[in-house]
C-alpha cells in the first residue's frame, strides 16, 4: 500500500485511479482532489520541506 502524500490515506497501487509522476517517482492518490492539490505544487508534499497531511474534509472534499 502507498500513502497519499496529501491526506495520508492508504492507497492500493494496483487499483489506484489517480497517480502522478514527480522526479522519477510515482505517487498515488485516494481522490482527484488530492491529485490536483499535489500536481499544483508537488514540492509541498514530498521531500524535506513537506507539509503535514491535510484531511480531505479540510479542503472541502469528501472521502
N, C-alpha and C positions, 0 to 999 in steps of 0.2 A: 504494500500500500504506500502511496505517496501522500505527502501533506500539501494541501493547498497553501501556497505561500502568503495568500492574502488573509484568509479567515481561519486557517489552521485545521480545517476538516480533513479527515482521511478520504482519499480518492483512489479507487482501483484503476491502476494504469491500463489494464486490459479493456475496461469498459468505459473509460472517461470520454466524454463527448467534447470536452473543452481542454485544449492544451496549447502551449506556446513554446517557442524556442527562444532562448536568450543565452548568448555567449557560449554556444555549443551544448547547452543543457536543455532538456525538455522539462517543462513544468506543467502540472495537471491541476485542473480547477473543478470545483463542485458545481459551478453555475456560470452562465455567461457574464454575470456582473463581476465576479471575481476575475475572470479572464480579461475583461475590459479594463478594470482597475489596474491590473498588473501590466497590461500592454501599454497603458498611458505612461507609466513611469516604473519600469521593472527594477531599477536600482534601489527603489524604496523597499523592495520585498525580498531581496537576496543580497548576500554579502555582509560585510562587517557593519554597515550602517542601516541594516534593515529595520523597518518599523515593527512594532508589536502587532500580533494578529488583530484583525478587526472583524467582529462577528457580522454576518450578512445583515442581521436586523439593524445594526448600527449604520448601515449605508442605504437604508430604505428598501432593501431586497428581502426576499423570502427564501428559506431553505427548503 
